[in-house]
Structures are given as structure tokens and as C-alpha cells.
Amino acid sequence: MSAVGFDPILIVSVIIMQIGARHLDLELTDFQKKLIKNKVVQALILFGLIYIPVRDIGKSIMVLILIYLIIYVMFNENNNYNLFSRKYLYKEGIIANYNDFKKKYYNNLSILI
């Protein structure tokens, strides 16, 4: 009596992974740590994690691009196209310097006049 989408082996493997991941202690060498921090390797690992459930290369690449746009562009405070204003980031203490363009404009205007 197996319902559609019910796979007992899959459920047991997910439970084992959840329990085992908490207690798994990987002793990585310095080279392995450096390798994992590489952007290309991270993209390949993320692509593999996305490809497994999607099982379509095109859709997986589109999801990967979307994730990278969100992480490295929209929510990156150092990018010019981020979603947060520099004033907000300065108030929260995320960035150290905040150059208010309105103040610069008035200062430059007062110098000219």
C-alpha cells in the first residue's frame, strides 16, 4: 500500500541524514578548506544540490543564477544594485562611511555661490 510520492527508503534516508549530520565531524585539511571556499567549487556544489531534486540542467542553472543574483547582488551591501539604501546600512552599522549625496550637493552648491 504505497501512496503516490511515498517512498519509505527516501524517508528513512532523510531521517538518517538529519540525525547523522549533527554528529558528523569532518577533519578537513587546510587545502580542502581553501578548496571549499573557492567560488567555482561552491557553485558546483550548489548546482549539484539543486540538480538532484529538479533533474533538469536548464532549470537548475536558472535557479543557480537566481540564487547568486539574490546573494551577491541584491543583498550584498558592497554592490551598487543592492536593495538597501546606504543610509540604512550606515544606521545599522554595516558600513563605516556614508556619504550623503544631499549634503555633498549643498556643500558644493555653497562653494559655487
LUMZA-257239 format. One record per residue: x, y, z of N, C-alpha, C in turn; residue number from 1; residue in one letter. Coordinates in nm, 2 decimals. Example, Ala and Ser with C-alpha at 12.3 -4.5 7.8 and 13.67 -1.06 7.14 Angstrom:
! residues 2
@n_x=1.32	n_y=-0.57	n_z=0.78	ca_x=1.23	ca_y=-0.45	ca_z=0.78	c_x=1.32	c_y=-0.33	c_z=0.78	seq=1	type=a
@n_x=1.28	n_y=-0.22	n_z=0.71	ca_x=1.37	ca_y=-0.11	ca_z=0.71	c_x=1.29	c_y=0.00	c_z=0.79	seq=2	type=s
This chain:
! residues 113
@n_x=0.08	n_y=-0.12	n_z=0.00	ca_x=0.00	ca_y=0.00	ca_z=0.00	c_x=0.09	c_y=0.12	c_z=0.00	seq=1	type=m
@n_x=0.14	n_y=0.16	n_z=-0.11	ca_x=0.22	ca_y=0.27	ca_z=-0.13	c_x=0.15	c_y=0.39	c_z=-0.19	seq=2	type=s
@n_x=0.14	n_y=0.50	n_z=-0.12	ca_x=0.07	ca_y=0.61	ca_z=-0.18	c_x=0.16	c_y=0.68	c_z=-0.28	seq=3	type=a
@n_x=0.11	n_y=0.76	n_z=-0.36	ca_x=0.18	ca_y=0.83	ca_z=-0.47	c_x=0.28	c_y=0.93	c_z=-0.40	seq=4	type=v
@n_x=0.41	n_y=0.92	n_z=-0.43	ca_x=0.51	ca_y=1.01	ca_z=-0.37	c_x=0.56	c_y=0.96	c_z=-0.23	seq=5	type=g
@n_x=0.51	n_y=0.85	n_z=-0.19	ca_x=0.56	ca_y=0.80	ca_z=-0.06	c_x=0.66	c_y=0.69	c_z=-0.08	seq=6	type=f
@n_x=0.78	n_y=0.72	n_z=-0.05	ca_x=0.89	ca_y=0.62	ca_z=-0.07	c_x=0.96	c_y=0.60	c_z=0.07	seq=7	type=d
@n_x=0.94	n_y=0.49	n_z=0.13	ca_x=0.99	ca_y=0.47	ca_z=0.27	c_x=1.14	c_y=0.47	c_z=0.27	seq=8	type=p
@n_x=1.21	n_y=0.43	n_z=0.17	ca_x=1.36	ca_y=0.43	ca_z=0.17	c_x=1.40	c_y=0.57	c_z=0.17	seq=9	type=i
@n_x=1.34	n_y=0.66	n_z=0.10	ca_x=1.37	ca_y=0.80	ca_z=0.09	c_x=1.35	c_y=0.87	c_z=0.23	seq=10	type=l
@n_x=1.24	n_y=0.84	n_z=0.29	ca_x=1.21	ca_y=0.90	ca_z=0.42	c_x=1.31	c_y=0.85	c_z=0.53	seq=11	type=i
@n_x=1.35	n_y=0.72	n_z=0.53	ca_x=1.44	ca_y=0.67	ca_z=0.62	c_x=1.58	c_y=0.74	c_z=0.60	seq=12	type=v
@n_x=1.62	n_y=0.75	n_z=0.47	ca_x=1.75	ca_y=0.81	ca_z=0.44	c_x=1.76	c_y=0.96	c_z=0.48	seq=13	type=s
@n_x=1.65	n_y=1.03	n_z=0.47	ca_x=1.64	ca_y=1.17	ca_z=0.51	c_x=1.65	c_y=1.18	c_z=0.66	seq=14	type=v
@n_x=1.59	n_y=1.09	n_z=0.73	ca_x=1.59	ca_y=1.09	ca_z=0.88	c_x=1.74	c_y=1.06	c_z=0.92	seq=15	type=i
@n_x=1.80	n_y=0.96	n_z=0.86	ca_x=1.94	ca_y=0.92	ca_z=0.89	c_x=2.03	c_y=1.04	c_z=0.87	seq=16	type=i
@n_x=2.01	n_y=1.11	n_z=0.75	ca_x=2.10	ca_y=1.22	ca_z=0.72	c_x=2.08	c_y=1.33	c_z=0.82	seq=17	type=m
@n_x=1.96	n_y=1.36	n_z=0.86	ca_x=1.93	ca_y=1.47	ca_z=0.96	c_x=2.00	c_y=1.43	c_z=1.10	seq=18	type=q
@n_x=1.99	n_y=1.31	n_z=1.14	ca_x=2.05	ca_y=1.27	ca_z=1.27	c_x=2.20	c_y=1.26	c_z=1.25	seq=19	type=i
@n_x=2.25	n_y=1.21	n_z=1.15	ca_x=2.39	ca_y=1.19	ca_z=1.13	c_x=2.47	c_y=1.32	c_z=1.10	seq=20	type=g
@n_x=2.40	n_y=1.42	n_z=1.04	ca_x=2.47	ca_y=1.54	ca_z=1.01	c_x=2.51	c_y=1.62	c_z=1.13	seq=21	type=a
@n_x=2.43	n_y=1.60	n_z=1.24	ca_x=2.46	ca_y=1.68	ca_z=1.36	c_x=2.58	c_y=1.62	c_z=1.43	seq=22	type=r
@n_x=2.61	n_y=1.50	n_z=1.42	ca_x=2.72	ca_y=1.43	ca_z=1.49	c_x=2.84	c_y=1.40	c_z=1.40	seq=23	type=h
@n_x=2.83	n_y=1.44	n_z=1.27	ca_x=2.94	ca_y=1.42	ca_z=1.18	c_x=3.05	c_y=1.52	c_z=1.20	seq=24	type=l
@n_x=3.17	n_y=1.48	n_z=1.23	ca_x=3.28	ca_y=1.57	ca_z=1.25	c_x=3.39	c_y=1.54	c_z=1.14	seq=25	type=d
@n_x=3.39	n_y=1.63	n_z=1.04	ca_x=3.49	ca_y=1.62	ca_z=0.93	c_x=3.62	c_y=1.69	c_z=0.97	seq=26	type=l
@n_x=3.72	n_y=1.62	n_z=0.96	ca_x=3.86	ca_y=1.68	ca_z=0.98	c_x=3.91	c_y=1.72	c_z=0.85	seq=27	type=e
@n_x=3.90	n_y=1.84	n_z=0.80	ca_x=3.94	ca_y=1.88	ca_z=0.67	c_x=4.08	c_y=1.94	c_z=0.68	seq=28	type=l
@n_x=4.16	n_y=1.92	n_z=0.58	ca_x=4.30	ca_y=1.98	ca_z=0.58	c_x=4.28	c_y=2.12	c_z=0.54	seq=29	type=t
@n_x=4.39	n_y=2.20	n_z=0.55	ca_x=4.39	ca_y=2.34	ca_z=0.51	c_x=4.36	c_y=2.35	c_z=0.36	seq=30	type=d
@n_x=4.42	n_y=2.26	n_z=0.28	ca_x=4.39	ca_y=2.27	ca_z=0.14	c_x=4.25	c_y=2.24	c_z=0.10	seq=31	type=f
@n_x=4.19	n_y=2.15	n_z=0.17	ca_x=4.04	ca_y=2.11	ca_z=0.15	c_x=3.96	c_y=2.23	c_z=0.19	seq=32	type=q
@n_x=3.99	n_y=2.30	n_z=0.30	ca_x=3.91	ca_y=2.41	ca_z=0.34	c_x=3.92	c_y=2.53	c_z=0.24	seq=33	type=k
@n_x=4.04	n_y=2.55	n_z=0.19	ca_x=4.07	ca_y=2.65	ca_z=0.09	c_x=3.99	c_y=2.62	c_z=-0.04	seq=34	type=k
@n_x=3.99	n_y=2.49	n_z=-0.08	ca_x=3.92	ca_y=2.44	ca_z=-0.20	c_x=3.77	c_y=2.47	c_z=-0.19	seq=35	type=l
@n_x=3.72	n_y=2.44	n_z=-0.07	ca_x=3.57	ca_y=2.46	ca_z=-0.05	c_x=3.53	c_y=2.60	c_z=-0.05	seq=36	type=i
@n_x=3.62	n_y=2.69	n_z=-0.01	ca_x=3.60	ca_y=2.84	ca_z=-0.01	c_x=3.60	c_y=2.90	c_z=-0.15	seq=37	type=k
@n_x=3.65	n_y=2.82	n_z=-0.25	ca_x=3.66	ca_y=2.87	ca_z=-0.39	c_x=3.52	c_y=2.89	c_z=-0.44	seq=38	type=n
@n_x=3.50	n_y=3.00	n_z=-0.51	ca_x=3.36	ca_y=3.03	ca_z=-0.57	c_x=3.32	c_y=2.93	c_z=-0.67	seq=39	type=k
@n_x=3.41	n_y=2.88	n_z=-0.75	ca_x=3.37	ca_y=2.78	ca_z=-0.86	c_x=3.33	c_y=2.65	c_z=-0.79	seq=40	type=v
@n_x=3.40	n_y=2.61	n_z=-0.69	ca_x=3.37	ca_y=2.48	ca_z=-0.62	c_x=3.23	c_y=2.50	c_z=-0.55	seq=41	type=v
@n_x=3.21	n_y=2.61	n_z=-0.49	ca_x=3.08	ca_y=2.64	ca_z=-0.42	c_x=2.97	c_y=2.64	c_z=-0.52	seq=42	type=q
@n_x=2.99	n_y=2.69	n_z=-0.64	ca_x=2.89	ca_y=2.69	ca_z=-0.74	c_x=2.86	c_y=2.55	c_z=-0.79	seq=43	type=a
@n_x=2.96	n_y=2.47	n_z=-0.80	ca_x=2.94	ca_y=2.33	ca_z=-0.84	c_x=2.87	c_y=2.25	c_z=-0.74	seq=44	type=l
@n_x=2.90	n_y=2.27	n_z=-0.61	ca_x=2.83	ca_y=2.20	ca_z=-0.50	c_x=2.68	c_y=2.24	c_z=-0.50	seq=45	type=i
@n_x=2.66	n_y=2.37	n_z=-0.51	ca_x=2.52	ca_y=2.43	ca_z=-0.51	c_x=2.45	c_y=2.38	c_z=-0.63	seq=46	type=l
@n_x=2.51	n_y=2.37	n_z=-0.75	ca_x=2.44	ca_y=2.32	ca_z=-0.86	c_x=2.40	c_y=2.17	c_z=-0.84	seq=47	type=f
@n_x=2.49	n_y=2.09	n_z=-0.78	ca_x=2.46	ca_y=1.95	ca_z=-0.75	c_x=2.34	c_y=1.94	c_z=-0.66	seq=48	type=g
@n_x=2.34	n_y=2.03	n_z=-0.56	ca_x=2.23	ca_y=2.02	ca_z=-0.46	c_x=2.10	c_y=2.06	c_z=-0.53	seq=49	type=l
@n_x=2.10	n_y=2.15	n_z=-0.62	ca_x=1.98	ca_y=2.20	ca_z=-0.69	c_x=1.94	c_y=2.09	c_z=-0.80	seq=50	type=i
@n_x=2.04	n_y=2.03	n_z=-0.87	ca_x=2.01	ca_y=1.94	ca_z=-0.98	c_x=1.94	c_y=1.81	c_z=-0.93	seq=51	type=y
@n_x=1.97	n_y=1.77	n_z=-0.81	ca_x=1.92	ca_y=1.64	ca_z=-0.76	c_x=1.77	c_y=1.65	c_z=-0.75	seq=52	type=i
@n_x=1.70	n_y=1.74	n_z=-0.69	ca_x=1.55	ca_y=1.74	ca_z=-0.69	c_x=1.49	c_y=1.79	c_z=-0.82	seq=53	type=p
@n_x=1.56	n_y=1.88	n_z=-0.90	ca_x=1.50	ca_y=1.93	ca_z=-1.02	c_x=1.51	c_y=1.84	c_z=-1.14	seq=54	type=v
@n_x=1.63	n_y=1.78	n_z=-1.15	ca_x=1.66	ca_y=1.68	ca_z=-1.26	c_x=1.64	c_y=1.74	c_z=-1.40	seq=55	type=r
@n_x=1.67	n_y=1.87	n_z=-1.41	ca_x=1.68	ca_y=1.94	ca_z=-1.54	c_x=1.79	c_y=2.04	c_z=-1.53	seq=56	type=d
@n_x=1.89	n_y=2.03	n_z=-1.63	ca_x=2.00	ca_y=2.11	ca_z=-1.63	c_x=1.97	c_y=2.26	c_z=-1.65	seq=57	type=i
@n_x=1.88	n_y=2.29	n_z=-1.74	ca_x=1.84	ca_y=2.42	ca_z=-1.77	c_x=1.78	c_y=2.49	c_z=-1.65	seq=58	type=g
@n_x=1.68	n_y=2.42	n_z=-1.59	ca_x=1.61	ca_y=2.48	ca_z=-1.47	c_x=1.71	c_y=2.49	c_z=-1.35	seq=59	type=k
@n_x=1.80	n_y=2.40	n_z=-1.34	ca_x=1.90	ca_y=2.41	ca_z=-1.23	c_x=1.99	c_y=2.53	c_z=-1.25	seq=60	type=s
@n_x=2.03	n_y=2.55	n_z=-1.37	ca_x=2.12	ca_y=2.67	ca_z=-1.40	c_x=2.04	c_y=2.80	c_z=-1.37	seq=61	type=i
@n_x=1.92	n_y=2.80	n_z=-1.41	ca_x=1.84	ca_y=2.92	ca_z=-1.39	c_x=1.82	c_y=2.95	c_z=-1.24	seq=62	type=m
@n_x=1.79	n_y=2.84	n_z=-1.16	ca_x=1.78	ca_y=2.86	ca_z=-1.01	c_x=1.91	c_y=2.90	c_z=-0.95	seq=63	type=v
@n_x=2.02	n_y=2.84	n_z=-1.00	ca_x=2.16	ca_y=2.88	ca_z=-0.95	c_x=2.19	c_y=3.03	c_z=-0.98	seq=64	type=l
@n_x=2.15	n_y=3.07	n_z=-1.10	ca_x=2.17	ca_y=3.21	ca_z=-1.14	c_x=2.09	c_y=3.30	c_z=-1.05	seq=65	type=i
@n_x=1.96	n_y=3.26	n_z=-1.02	ca_x=1.87	ca_y=3.34	ca_z=-0.94	c_x=1.93	c_y=3.35	c_z=-0.80	seq=66	type=l
@n_x=1.98	n_y=3.24	n_z=-0.74	ca_x=2.04	ca_y=3.24	ca_z=-0.61	c_x=2.16	c_y=3.33	c_z=-0.60	seq=67	type=i
@n_x=2.24	n_y=3.32	n_z=-0.70	ca_x=2.36	ca_y=3.41	ca_z=-0.70	c_x=2.33	c_y=3.56	c_z=-0.71	seq=68	type=y
@n_x=2.22	n_y=3.59	n_z=-0.79	ca_x=2.18	ca_y=3.73	ca_z=-0.81	c_x=2.13	c_y=3.78	c_z=-0.67	seq=69	type=l
@n_x=2.05	n_y=3.70	n_z=-0.60	ca_x=2.00	ca_y=3.74	ca_z=-0.48	c_x=2.11	c_y=3.75	c_z=-0.37	seq=70	type=i
@n_x=2.20	n_y=3.66	n_z=-0.36	ca_x=2.30	ca_y=3.66	ca_z=-0.26	c_x=2.41	c_y=3.77	c_z=-0.29	seq=71	type=i
@n_x=2.46	n_y=3.77	n_z=-0.41	ca_x=2.58	ca_y=3.85	ca_z=-0.44	c_x=2.55	c_y=3.99	c_z=-0.50	seq=72	type=y
@n_x=2.42	n_y=4.01	n_z=-0.54	ca_x=2.39	ca_y=4.14	ca_z=-0.59	c_x=2.28	c_y=4.21	c_z=-0.50	seq=73	type=v
@n_x=2.17	n_y=4.15	n_z=-0.49	ca_x=2.06	ca_y=4.22	ca_z=-0.42	c_x=2.08	c_y=4.24	c_z=-0.27	seq=74	type=m
@n_x=2.14	n_y=4.14	n_z=-0.20	ca_x=2.16	ca_y=4.15	ca_z=-0.06	c_x=2.31	c_y=4.18	c_z=-0.02	seq=75	type=f
@n_x=2.39	n_y=4.21	n_z=-0.12	ca_x=2.53	ca_y=4.24	ca_z=-0.09	c_x=2.55	c_y=4.39	c_z=-0.07	seq=76	type=n
@n_x=2.59	n_y=4.43	n_z=0.05	ca_x=2.59	ca_y=4.58	ca_z=0.08	c_x=2.70	c_y=4.65	c_z=0.00	seq=77	type=e
@n_x=2.80	n_y=4.57	n_z=-0.06	ca_x=2.91	ca_y=4.64	ca_z=-0.13	c_x=2.87	c_y=4.65	c_z=-0.28	seq=78	type=n
@n_x=2.76	n_y=4.60	n_z=-0.32	ca_x=2.72	ca_y=4.61	ca_z=-0.46	c_x=2.64	c_y=4.73	c_z=-0.49	seq=79	type=n
@n_x=2.65	n_y=4.80	n_z=-0.60	ca_x=2.57	ca_y=4.92	ca_z=-0.63	c_x=2.43	c_y=4.89	c_z=-0.65	seq=80	type=n
@n_x=2.39	n_y=4.77	n_z=-0.68	ca_x=2.25	ca_y=4.74	ca_z=-0.71	c_x=2.18	c_y=4.66	c_z=-0.60	seq=81	type=y
@n_x=2.23	n_y=4.69	n_z=-0.47	ca_x=2.16	ca_y=4.62	ca_z=-0.36	c_x=2.03	c_y=4.68	c_z=-0.33	seq=82	type=n
@n_x=1.95	n_y=4.61	n_z=-0.25	ca_x=1.81	ca_y=4.66	ca_z=-0.22	c_x=1.81	c_y=4.76	c_z=-0.11	seq=83	type=l
@n_x=1.91	n_y=4.77	n_z=-0.03	ca_x=1.91	ca_y=4.85	ca_z=0.09	c_x=1.98	c_y=4.99	c_z=0.06	seq=84	type=f
@n_x=1.93	n_y=5.09	n_z=0.12	ca_x=1.99	ca_y=5.22	ca_z=0.10	c_x=2.12	c_y=5.23	c_z=0.18	seq=85	type=s
@n_x=2.21	n_y=5.32	n_z=0.14	ca_x=2.33	ca_y=5.33	ca_z=0.21	c_x=2.31	c_y=5.40	c_z=0.35	seq=86	type=r
@n_x=2.20	n_y=5.48	n_z=0.36	ca_x=2.17	ca_y=5.54	ca_z=0.48	c_x=2.13	c_y=5.44	c_z=0.58	seq=87	type=k
@n_x=2.04	n_y=5.34	n_z=0.54	ca_x=2.00	ca_y=5.23	ca_z=0.63	c_x=2.12	c_y=5.15	c_z=0.67	seq=88	type=y
@n_x=2.21	n_y=5.11	n_z=0.58	ca_x=2.32	ca_y=5.03	ca_z=0.61	c_x=2.42	c_y=5.10	c_z=0.71	seq=89	type=l
@n_x=2.43	n_y=5.23	n_z=0.70	ca_x=2.51	ca_y=5.31	ca_z=0.79	c_x=2.45	c_y=5.32	c_z=0.93	seq=90	type=y
@n_x=2.32	n_y=5.33	n_z=0.93	ca_x=2.25	ca_y=5.34	ca_z=1.06	c_x=2.26	c_y=5.20	c_z=1.14	seq=91	type=k
@n_x=2.26	n_y=5.09	n_z=1.06	ca_x=2.27	ca_y=4.96	ca_z=1.12	c_x=2.41	c_y=4.92	c_z=1.16	seq=92	type=e
@n_x=2.51	n_y=5.00	n_z=1.12	ca_x=2.65	ca_y=4.98	ca_z=1.15	c_x=2.71	c_y=4.88	c_z=1.05	seq=93	type=g
@n_x=2.65	n_y=4.85	n_z=0.94	ca_x=2.70	ca_y=4.75	ca_z=0.85	c_x=2.82	c_y=4.81	c_z=0.76	seq=94	type=i
@n_x=2.80	n_y=4.94	n_z=0.72	ca_x=2.91	ca_y=5.01	ca_z=0.65	c_x=2.96	c_y=5.12	c_z=0.74	seq=95	type=i
@n_x=3.09	n_y=5.15	n_z=0.72	ca_x=3.15	ca_y=5.25	ca_z=0.81	c_x=3.13	c_y=5.39	c_z=0.76	seq=96	type=a
@n_x=3.14	n_y=5.41	n_z=0.63	ca_x=3.13	ca_y=5.55	ca_z=0.58	c_x=3.00	c_y=5.57	c_z=0.50	seq=97	type=n
@n_x=2.94	n_y=5.68	n_z=0.52	ca_x=2.81	ca_y=5.71	ca_z=0.45	c_x=2.83	c_y=5.85	c_z=0.39	seq=98	type=y
@n_x=2.83	n_y=5.86	n_z=0.26	ca_x=2.84	ca_y=5.99	ca_z=0.20	c_x=2.70	c_y=6.03	c_z=0.15	seq=99	type=n
@n_x=2.64	n_y=6.12	n_z=0.22	ca_x=2.51	ca_y=6.17	ca_z=0.18	c_x=2.52	c_y=6.26	c_z=0.06	seq=100	type=d
@n_x=2.45	n_y=6.22	n_z=-0.05	ca_x=2.46	ca_y=6.30	ca_z=-0.17	c_x=2.40	c_y=6.43	c_z=-0.15	seq=101	type=f
@n_x=2.29	n_y=6.44	n_z=-0.07	ca_x=2.23	ca_y=6.57	ca_z=-0.05	c_x=2.32	c_y=6.67	c_z=0.02	seq=102	type=k
@n_x=2.40	n_y=6.62	n_z=0.12	ca_x=2.49	ca_y=6.71	ca_z=0.19	c_x=2.60	c_y=6.75	c_z=0.09	seq=103	type=k
@n_x=2.65	n_y=6.66	n_z=0.01	ca_x=2.75	ca_y=6.69	ca_z=-0.09	c_x=2.70	c_y=6.80	c_z=-0.18	seq=104	type=k
@n_x=2.58	n_y=6.78	n_z=-0.23	ca_x=2.52	ca_y=6.87	ca_z=-0.32	c_x=2.52	c_y=7.01	c_z=-0.26	seq=105	type=y
@n_x=2.47	n_y=7.02	n_z=-0.14	ca_x=2.45	ca_y=7.15	ca_z=-0.07	c_x=2.59	c_y=7.21	c_z=-0.04	seq=106	type=y
@n_x=2.69	n_y=7.13	n_z=-0.01	ca_x=2.82	ca_y=7.18	ca_z=0.02	c_x=2.88	c_y=7.24	c_z=-0.11	seq=107	type=n
@n_x=2.87	n_y=7.16	n_z=-0.22	ca_x=2.92	ca_y=7.20	ca_z=-0.35	c_x=2.85	c_y=7.33	c_z=-0.40	seq=108	type=n
@n_x=2.72	n_y=7.33	n_z=-0.37	ca_x=2.64	ca_y=7.45	ca_z=-0.42	c_x=2.69	c_y=7.57	c_z=-0.34	seq=109	type=l
@n_x=2.71	n_y=7.56	n_z=-0.21	ca_x=2.75	ca_y=7.67	ca_z=-0.13	c_x=2.89	c_y=7.72	c_z=-0.17	seq=110	type=s
@n_x=2.97	n_y=7.63	n_z=-0.21	ca_x=3.11	ca_y=7.67	ca_z=-0.26	c_x=3.10	c_y=7.75	c_z=-0.39	seq=111	type=i
@n_x=3.01	n_y=7.71	n_z=-0.47	ca_x=2.99	ca_y=7.78	ca_z=-0.60	c_x=2.92	c_y=7.92	c_z=-0.58	seq=112	type=l
@n_x=2.84	n_y=7.93	n_z=-0.48	ca_x=2.77	ca_y=8.06	ca_z=-0.47	c_x=2.84	c_y=8.16	c_z=-0.38	seq=113	type=i
